[in-house]
Amino acid sequence: MPIEIKDVLSKKILTEAKGYLDVGFTHSLNPYSGCSFSCRYCYVREMPIQKFKDIPWGEWVDIKTNAAENYRSELLKLRKKNKTVNIFMSTATDPYQPIERKAAITRTILEEMIESPPDFVQIQTRSPLVTRDIDLLVELKEKCGVLVSMTIETDREDIKRIFAPSAPGISMRLKALKEVHEAGIPTQASISPVLPFSPDFPRELDGIADHIWIDTLSIGDGSMGRRSKRLGMPELFREHGLSEWYQEDIHHKVEKYFTKFFERERIRISKPEAFPIKKT
Ligand code: SF4
């Protein structure tokens, strides 16, 4: 699939956190707009950034070439005001999608963070490319809180191929998370959104993920499931005979199952009350 790639200058790179990030995060940081992983359930497809685009989601990426400079100046301003800065990178793109290999925007931001650290940064990705930056993450960990959160929404490659055919394979993600963990960087496996998985899934995550995050298509889409419905998720589950996995309380069932393998304090669960109900 051809992808339209453009360099852009962004006015700002840190966006004040609200909605589901309002659980300790103060800002989100998106080094790119658009995402070539193009997951079928991606809620960004239903957000204005995509709704008003002529090009389909997954077929365009804007590279924010001034992201690192913006980060530095915005962080300095926040520090002058004595503000805490807890960053979630990223909410509407993947910071390690394929273009990052060449553009290295995320890497440059991490270099800048080593010079001007936030209080905390969570790197949220589906990409094994994060291992390229282990050197910087190890250094950054000495200056601020760091968490690498790998999205592993299922352990089944056949299920991944239905819901996220262009995203990296599951075994590559598991291997990458292991590598990050072995480098001494705190790790999280983000089962987000919960997709059908095999009974062995918790065992595959044990020893490579310090924490487990559980989120669903009914909560994590930021509109209490409405965006997921508009994206045709109930139909997609039904078409593949998987409807029993599309339930509003699936996160509680998954949490219960995972507590057989993980201590409760290592499991974090997405809460509906963290999501303001918006008509979008
Ligand atoms: S990786 Fe994230 S931002 Fe990219 S398409 Fe998938 S869900 Fe959307």
Boltz pocket constraint, residues with backbone or C-beta under 6 A from the ligand:
constraints:
  - pocket:
      binder: B
      contacts: [[A, 35], [A, 36], [A, 37], [A, 38], [A, 39], [A, 41], [A, 42], [A, 43], [A, 44], [A, 91], [A, 92], [A, 93], [A, 94], [A, 126]]
      max_distance: 6.0
